[in-house]
């Protein structure tokens, strides 16, 4: 497999990872999480195909302590956090029950703890057991989807979860790989994940009766548009080779308190073109496309920007992409890509742009720029983000 970052020195990579993590830590410090007393659940909906029919599946979340990886800096595009202080296990179970009460007829649901479902630092064993029992008490639910970091997935936890859910319910676990490329994954995204760990998690899920879902990030920071497309295509085809049940192409959006957000404000980052989203989906193998879902246009937290083209075609193409997710009909993607819009030439020009420096040099130069006045950047984020953090439930019907 050809990598956009072949032959990069591992010692240099470790140094850059440390610098990325330091910048993310400062940005997160400037965007403090709400106190525990504001802990609340909420949800929004995403398009999916259930038994051959389009459906808007609820993606709920409970107000836990949030992502442990984020507390150490975390991923460069993600504002996953949680709530500061001790949150009673019973409250998280109560929030789950409240969400389920709002979905009395849903057969497939997705539930997030704002981080890694199988991380005991985020959800205690007692809380996780209570949540799973609450779900098992709802007879209509046939599938539960959760997210987890690969290194939190163990045979014991998966077996316990499946036993609590019962034999008639499917457990689907989404894992963020983001990129098959080592440098992109662990420097540009700061994922902190090896391919060996990821593949081991997939094997554990498959061998213990659970389904695996792989997440791919389209356009991590520092990559050009053409590099991002090539990276996403390679990662999707890699995930397809592992026989995951679904592949989620996460189209990068812009949020506060992240490196992506800061680069966007500096004019150094643009979310992907929708043309790029279509190019990726149409470039992967047909079996991979059959497993593909494309998300990133909706979220339970504020977004500063999402993937777009121009005002003439963005809404139409986004609708076609979401229709594809609900129907699986790839002709919708082909029809959208065949659309004749003046902005397509600007996208082609963006693809043709070539950087005079390597990816590593770009990362180094950008970190130098950000580190030079990181406190000013952090202060601007603090002022901008203070009133916009969500502390109330979100109901995205």
C-alpha positions as CSV (number, residue, x, y, z in Angstrom):
1,X,0.0,0.0,0.0
2,X,1.4,3.4,-1.0
3,X,1.6,5.9,1.8
4,X,1.7,9.6,1.5
5,X,4.2,9.7,4.3
6,X,6.5,6.8,3.5
7,X,10.0,6.6,5.1
8,X,9.3,9.1,7.9
9,X,11.6,8.8,10.8
10,X,9.8,7.3,13.9
11,X,11.8,9.4,16.4
12,X,10.8,12.6,14.5
13,X,7.2,11.4,14.4
14,X,7.2,10.9,18.2
15,X,8.5,14.5,18.6
16,X,5.8,15.9,16.4
17,X,3.1,13.8,18.2
18,X,4.2,15.3,21.5
19,X,4.0,18.8,20.0
20,X,0.5,18.2,18.6
21,X,-0.7,16.8,21.9
22,X,0.7,19.9,23.7
23,X,-1.2,22.3,21.4
24,X,-4.4,20.3,21.8
25,X,-4.0,20.3,25.6
26,X,-3.8,24.1,25.6
27,X,-6.8,24.5,23.4
28,X,-8.8,22.1,25.5
29,X,-7.7,24.0,28.6
30,X,-9.1,27.1,27.0
31,X,-12.5,25.4,26.5
32,X,-13.3,23.9,29.9
33,X,-16.0,21.2,30.1
34,X,-19.2,22.0,32.0
35,X,-19.5,21.0,35.7
36,X,-21.0,17.6,36.6
37,X,-24.3,19.2,37.8
38,X,-25.0,20.1,34.2
39,X,-24.7,16.5,33.0
40,X,-27.5,15.8,30.6
41,X,-28.3,13.4,27.8
42,X,-29.5,14.3,24.3
43,X,-29.6,13.0,20.7
44,X,-29.8,13.8,17.0
45,X,-30.5,11.6,14.1
46,X,-28.5,10.2,11.2
47,X,-29.7,8.5,7.9
48,X,-29.3,4.8,7.7
49,X,-30.9,1.8,5.9
50,X,-32.7,-0.6,8.1
51,X,-34.1,-3.8,6.4
52,X,-34.0,-2.2,3.0
53,X,-35.8,1.0,4.1
54,X,-34.4,4.5,4.7
55,X,-34.5,5.5,8.4
56,X,-33.4,8.4,10.6
57,X,-31.6,6.5,13.4
58,X,-31.3,8.2,16.8
59,X,-27.7,8.8,18.0
60,X,-28.0,9.5,21.7
61,X,-25.4,10.5,24.3
62,X,-25.3,10.5,28.1
63,X,-23.4,13.1,30.1
64,X,-20.4,11.1,31.4
65,X,-16.9,12.2,32.4
66,X,-16.1,12.0,28.6
67,X,-13.2,10.9,26.6
68,X,-10.1,10.0,28.6
69,X,-7.9,10.4,25.5
70,X,-9.3,14.0,25.1
71,X,-8.2,14.8,28.6
72,X,-4.6,14.1,27.5
73,X,-5.0,16.3,24.5
74,X,-6.9,14.0,22.1
75,X,-7.7,14.0,18.4
76,X,-7.0,17.2,16.5
77,X,-10.5,17.5,14.9
78,X,-12.6,16.3,17.9
79,X,-14.2,18.3,20.7
80,X,-15.3,15.3,22.5
81,X,-15.3,16.0,26.2
82,X,-17.7,15.4,29.0
83,X,-18.4,16.9,32.4
84,X,-16.1,17.8,35.2
85,X,-16.6,16.1,38.6
86,X,-18.2,12.9,39.8
87,X,-21.3,11.8,37.9
88,X,-23.3,9.1,39.7
89,X,-23.7,5.9,37.8
90,X,-27.5,6.0,38.5
91,X,-27.7,9.4,36.7
92,X,-26.2,7.9,33.5
93,X,-28.7,5.0,33.7
94,X,-31.5,7.5,34.3
95,X,-30.4,9.5,31.2
96,X,-30.3,6.3,29.1
97,X,-33.8,5.4,30.3
98,X,-35.0,8.9,29.4
99,X,-33.6,8.6,25.9
100,X,-35.2,5.2,25.4
101,X,-38.6,6.5,26.5
102,X,-38.4,8.9,23.5
103,X,-37.6,6.1,21.1
104,X,-40.4,3.6,21.8
105,X,-40.5,2.2,18.3
106,X,-36.9,2.3,17.4
107,X,-35.3,-1.1,16.6
108,X,-31.8,0.1,16.0
109,X,-30.2,2.8,18.2
110,X,-26.7,4.2,18.8
111,X,-25.6,5.4,22.2
112,X,-22.5,7.4,23.0
113,X,-20.8,8.2,26.3
114,X,-19.0,11.1,24.7
115,X,-15.9,8.9,24.4
116,X,-15.1,5.2,24.7
117,X,-17.9,3.0,25.9
118,X,-15.6,0.3,27.2
119,X,-13.2,2.6,29.0
120,X,-13.7,2.1,32.8
121,X,-12.5,5.6,33.4
122,X,-15.4,7.0,31.5
123,X,-18.1,4.5,32.3
124,X,-17.7,2.3,35.4
125,X,-18.5,-1.3,35.1
126,X,-21.6,-0.6,37.3
127,X,-22.8,2.2,35.0
128,X,-22.1,0.2,31.8
129,X,-24.0,-2.8,33.2
130,X,-26.9,-0.6,34.2
131,X,-27.1,1.0,30.8
132,X,-27.0,-2.3,29.0
133,X,-29.7,-3.8,31.3
134,X,-31.9,-0.8,30.6
135,X,-31.5,-1.3,26.9
136,X,-32.2,-5.1,27.2
137,X,-35.5,-4.2,29.0
138,X,-36.8,-2.6,25.9
139,X,-38.1,-5.5,23.8
140,X,-38.3,-3.6,20.5
141,X,-34.6,-2.9,20.3
142,X,-32.7,-5.3,18.0
143,X,-29.4,-3.5,17.6
144,X,-27.2,-1.3,19.9
145,X,-24.4,0.6,18.4
146,X,-21.6,2.1,20.6
147,X,-18.2,3.6,20.0
148,X,-14.9,2.6,21.7
149,X,-11.2,3.1,21.3
150,X,-9.6,-0.1,20.1
151,X,-7.4,-0.5,23.1
152,X,-10.4,-0.6,25.5
153,X,-12.0,-3.6,23.7
154,X,-11.3,-6.9,25.5
155,X,-12.8,-10.4,25.3
156,X,-14.3,-10.1,28.8
157,X,-16.0,-6.8,28.1
158,X,-17.5,-7.8,24.8
159,X,-18.8,-11.1,26.2
160,X,-20.3,-9.4,29.2
161,X,-22.0,-6.8,27.0
162,X,-23.5,-9.4,24.7
163,X,-24.7,-11.5,27.7
164,X,-26.4,-8.5,29.2
165,X,-28.1,-7.6,25.9
166,X,-29.3,-11.1,25.3
167,X,-29.0,-13.4,22.3
168,X,-31.6,-11.7,20.1
169,X,-29.8,-8.3,20.1
170,X,-26.8,-7.3,18.0
171,X,-24.0,-5.4,19.4
172,X,-22.2,-3.1,17.0
173,X,-19.0,-1.4,18.0
174,X,-17.6,1.6,16.1
175,X,-13.8,2.2,16.2
176,X,-12.1,5.2,14.9
177,X,-9.2,4.2,12.7
178,X,-9.3,7.5,10.8
179,X,-6.4,6.7,8.5
180,X,-4.4,3.6,7.5
181,X,-1.4,5.8,7.2
182,X,0.7,5.8,10.4
183,X,1.9,9.4,10.1
184,X,-1.6,10.8,9.3
185,X,-3.3,8.7,12.0
186,X,-0.9,9.4,14.8
187,X,0.6,12.8,14.0
188,X,-2.0,14.7,12.0
189,X,-4.9,13.2,13.9
190,X,-3.1,12.3,17.1
191,X,-5.1,9.1,17.4
192,X,-2.6,7.2,19.5
193,X,-3.4,3.9,17.8
194,X,-1.4,1.2,16.1
195,X,-2.7,-1.0,13.3
196,X,-1.9,-4.1,15.4
197,X,-4.1,-2.8,18.2
198,X,-6.9,-2.0,15.8
199,X,-6.8,-5.4,14.0
200,X,-6.8,-7.2,17.4
201,X,-9.9,-5.3,18.4
202,X,-11.6,-6.3,15.2
203,X,-10.7,-10.0,15.8
204,X,-12.1,-9.8,19.3
205,X,-15.4,-8.4,18.1
206,X,-15.7,-10.9,15.3
207,X,-14.8,-13.9,17.4
208,X,-17.2,-13.0,20.2
209,X,-20.4,-12.4,18.1
210,X,-20.2,-8.6,17.8
211,X,-20.1,-6.5,14.7
212,X,-17.3,-4.0,13.9
213,X,-17.7,-0.6,12.3
214,X,-14.6,1.2,11.1
215,X,-14.5,5.0,11.0
216,X,-12.5,6.9,8.4
217,X,-11.7,10.7,8.6
218,X,-11.9,12.6,5.3
219,X,-9.4,15.5,5.4
220,X,-7.4,15.5,8.6
221,X,-5.5,18.8,9.2
222,X,-2.3,19.5,7.3
223,X,-3.4,17.4,4.2
224,X,-4.2,18.8,0.8
225,X,-7.5,18.0,-0.8
226,X,-6.0,15.5,-3.1
227,X,-4.0,13.8,-0.4
228,X,-7.1,13.6,1.8
229,X,-9.0,11.9,-1.0
230,X,-6.3,9.3,-1.6
231,X,-5.9,8.7,2.1
232,X,-9.6,8.1,2.7
233,X,-9.9,5.8,-0.3
234,X,-6.9,3.7,0.9
235,X,-8.4,3.5,4.4
236,X,-11.8,2.5,3.3
237,X,-10.5,-0.3,1.1
238,X,-8.3,-1.5,4.0
239,X,-11.3,-1.6,6.3
240,X,-13.2,-3.5,3.7
241,X,-10.4,-6.1,3.6
242,X,-11.0,-6.7,7.3
243,X,-14.7,-7.6,6.7
244,X,-16.1,-4.9,9.0
245,X,-19.9,-4.7,8.9
246,X,-20.1,-1.0,8.1
247,X,-17.6,1.7,7.2
248,X,-18.4,5.3,8.3
249,X,-16.7,8.0,6.3
250,X,-16.6,10.9,8.8
251,X,-16.4,14.1,6.8
252,X,-14.4,16.5,9.0
253,X,-16.3,19.4,10.4
254,X,-15.0,22.4,12.3
255,X,-15.4,22.7,16.1
256,X,-14.0,25.0,18.7
257,X,-11.2,23.9,21.0
258,X,-9.4,21.8,18.3
259,X,-6.5,22.2,16.0
260,X,-8.8,22.0,13.0
261,X,-10.9,24.8,14.5
262,X,-7.9,27.0,15.1
263,X,-6.5,26.4,11.6
264,X,-9.9,27.2,10.1
265,X,-9.9,30.6,11.9
266,X,-6.4,31.3,10.7
267,X,-7.5,30.6,7.1
268,X,-5.2,27.5,7.0
269,X,-7.9,24.9,6.7
270,X,-11.0,24.3,4.6
271,X,-13.4,21.5,5.3
272,X,-13.6,19.0,2.4
273,X,-15.4,19.9,-0.8
274,X,-18.6,17.9,-1.3
275,X,-17.0,16.9,-4.7
276,X,-14.3,15.2,-2.7
277,X,-16.8,13.3,-0.6
278,X,-18.4,12.0,-3.8
279,X,-15.0,11.3,-5.4
280,X,-14.0,9.1,-2.4
281,X,-17.3,7.2,-2.4
282,X,-17.2,6.6,-6.1
283,X,-13.5,5.5,-6.1
284,X,-13.7,2.7,-3.6
285,X,-14.5,-0.9,-4.5
286,X,-18.2,-1.8,-5.0
287,X,-18.1,-4.1,-1.9
288,X,-16.7,-1.3,0.2
289,X,-19.3,1.2,-1.1
290,X,-22.0,-1.3,-0.1
291,X,-20.9,-1.0,3.5
292,X,-20.4,2.8,3.4
293,X,-22.1,5.5,5.4
294,X,-21.2,9.1,5.1
295,X,-21.7,11.3,8.2
296,X,-20.4,14.6,9.5
297,X,-23.1,17.0,8.4
298,X,-25.1,16.8,11.7
299,X,-23.9,16.8,15.3
300,X,-25.2,17.3,18.8
301,X,-22.7,20.1,19.4
302,X,-22.2,23.4,17.6
303,X,-20.1,23.3,14.4
304,X,-18.4,26.3,12.8
305,X,-18.3,24.8,9.3
306,X,-19.0,21.6,7.4
307,X,-18.2,20.2,4.0
308,X,-19.6,22.3,1.2
309,X,-19.3,23.4,-2.4
310,X,-21.0,26.6,-3.4
311,X,-24.5,28.0,-2.6
312,X,-25.9,26.6,-5.9
313,X,-25.2,23.0,-5.3
314,X,-24.3,22.3,-1.6
315,X,-27.7,21.6,-0.3
316,X,-28.7,19.4,-3.2
317,X,-25.5,17.3,-3.0
318,X,-25.7,16.9,0.8
319,X,-29.3,15.7,0.3
320,X,-28.2,13.2,-2.3
321,X,-25.4,11.9,0.0
322,X,-27.9,11.4,2.9
323,X,-30.3,9.7,0.5
324,X,-27.5,7.3,-0.4
325,X,-27.0,6.5,3.3
326,X,-30.7,5.8,3.7
327,X,-31.1,3.7,0.5
328,X,-27.7,2.4,-0.4
329,X,-28.4,3.5,-4.0
330,X,-25.0,4.5,-5.4
331,X,-26.6,6.0,-8.5
332,X,-27.4,9.0,-6.4
333,X,-23.7,9.6,-5.9
334,X,-23.0,9.3,-9.6
335,X,-25.9,11.7,-10.4
336,X,-24.7,14.2,-7.9
337,X,-21.1,14.0,-9.2
338,X,-22.3,14.5,-12.7
339,X,-24.0,17.8,-11.8
340,X,-22.7,20.7,-13.9
341,X,-21.9,23.5,-11.4
342,X,-19.4,26.3,-11.9
343,X,-17.7,25.5,-8.6
344,X,-16.5,22.2,-9.9
345,X,-13.7,24.0,-11.7
346,X,-12.5,25.6,-8.5
347,X,-12.5,22.1,-6.9
348,X,-10.4,20.8,-9.8
349,X,-7.9,23.6,-9.2
350,X,-7.7,22.7,-5.6
351,X,-6.9,19.1,-6.5
352,X,-4.2,20.3,-8.9
353,X,-2.4,22.3,-6.2
354,X,0.9,20.9,-5.2
355,X,2.7,21.7,-1.9
356,X,6.4,22.7,-2.3
357,X,7.2,21.0,1.1
358,X,6.6,17.5,2.5
359,X,3.7,16.7,4.9
360,X,6.1,16.5,7.8
361,X,7.5,20.0,6.9
362,X,4.0,21.3,6.7
363,X,3.1,19.9,10.2
364,X,6.3,21.3,11.7
365,X,5.8,24.8,10.2
366,X,2.1,24.9,11.2
367,X,2.9,23.9,14.8
368,X,5.6,26.6,14.9
369,X,3.0,29.1,13.8
370,X,0.5,28.0,16.4
371,X,3.0,27.6,19.3
372,X,4.4,31.1,18.7
373,X,1.2,32.7,20.1
374,X,-0.8,29.7,21.4
375,X,-1.9,31.7,24.5
376,X,-3.5,34.3,22.3
377,X,-5.2,31.5,20.3
378,X,-6.4,29.9,23.4
379,X,-7.8,33.2,24.8
380,X,-9.7,33.8,21.6
381,X,-11.2,30.3,21.7
382,X,-12.1,30.8,25.4
383,X,-14.0,34.0,24.6
384,X,-15.7,32.6,21.5
385,X,-16.7,29.2,23.0
386,X,-17.8,30.1,26.5
387,X,-21.5,30.7,25.8
388,X,-21.9,28.0,23.2
389,X,-21.1,24.8,25.1
390,X,-24.2,22.7,25.3
391,X,-25.5,21.9,28.8
392,X,-29.1,21.0,27.8
393,X,-30.5,18.0,25.9
394,X,-30.5,18.2,22.2
395,X,-33.4,16.6,20.3
396,X,-32.6,16.6,16.6
397,X,-35.8,15.3,15.0
